[in-house]
Amino acid sequence: MNVRHVKKGLRASLRNNGQAYGFSVSITAAMALLNSRTDVTGAAPVVYFALASAAAFSLLEAVASHGFRTPLDEEPRATTALGISLSLASVGTSTCLAWLVADTVGGVPAWPLTGFLVATAYPLAAGVELAVAERAREKSGQESEKQQEGGPGGGEGRDG
């Protein structure tokens, strides 16, 4: 096994899993906070949490895709890499939001509310992270990948 191949594999793994990993950490932390901060037992609150989380994600997808009519664009790899490195903000924001709801709302209502809010807050905060990363990439003078590849709207690439 070659070190170069391991590095390449690591980069691919981080690029392909970074956002999902941050969301997994956030949603798991939210559930742990609810479990420790509310005096609720039984399966129903967990089901409410899951359904509200899924509803929030579906709502965001519907808005971002203009009613599922427009495909979602991919970010340039450099933007994604930098955005993922900023995930402390999205994970922290959504986890603190879960903590706040668990402590202030409490009981069964906190479960679906937390699921919905975390599943909304994390992607929105991650979107801000990616926007910050894109702005930083633009300011650094890097060309977009589309421009480098001569893709749509990119004109000629470096070699052209």
Long-range contacts (C-beta under 8 A, 24 or more apart in sequence): 11-81, 14-81, 14-84, 15-77, 15-80, 15-81, 15-84, 18-80, 18-83, 18-84, 18-87, 19-84, 19-87, 19-126, 21-87, 22-84, 22-87, 22-90, 22-91, 22-122, 22-126, 23-122, 23-123, 23-126, 25-91, 25-95, 26-90, 26-91, 26-94, 26-95, 26-98, 26-118, 26-122, 27-53, 27-115, 27-118, 27-119, 27-122, 29-91, 29-95, 29-98, 30-94, 30-95, 30-98, 30-114, 30-115, 30-118, 33-95, 33-98, 33-99, 33-102, 33-114, 34-98, 34-102, 34-110, 34-111, 34-114, 36-102, 37-99, 37-102, 37-103, 37-106, 37-110, 38-102, 38-106, 38-107, 38-108, 38-110, 38-111, 39-106, 39-107, 40-107, 40-108, 40-110, 40-111, 44-108, 45-108, 45-111, 45-112, 46-111, 48-108, 48-111, 48-112, 48-115, 49-111, 49-112, 49-114, 49-115, 50-115, 51-112, 51-115, 52-111, 52-112, 52-113, 52-114, 52-115, 52-116, 52-119, 53-115, 53-116, 53-118, 53-119, 54-119, 55-116, 55-119, 56-115, 56-116, 56-117, 56-118, 56-119, 56-120, 57-119, 57-123, 59-120, 60-119, 60-120, 60-123, 60-124, 75-130, 75-134, 76-134, 76-137, 76-144, 76-145, 76-146, 77-145, 78-133, 78-137, 78-142, 78-145, 79-130, 79-133, 79-134, 79-137, 80-130, 80-133, 81-133, 82-133, 82-136, 82-137, 83-126, 83-129, 83-130, 83-132, 83-133, 83-134, 84-129, 86-129, 86-132, 86-133, 87-126, 87-129, 89-125, 89-128, 89-129, 90-121, 90-122, 90-125, 90-126, 90-128, 90-129, 91-122, 93-121, 93-122, 93-125, 94-118, 94-121, 94-122, 94-125, 97-121
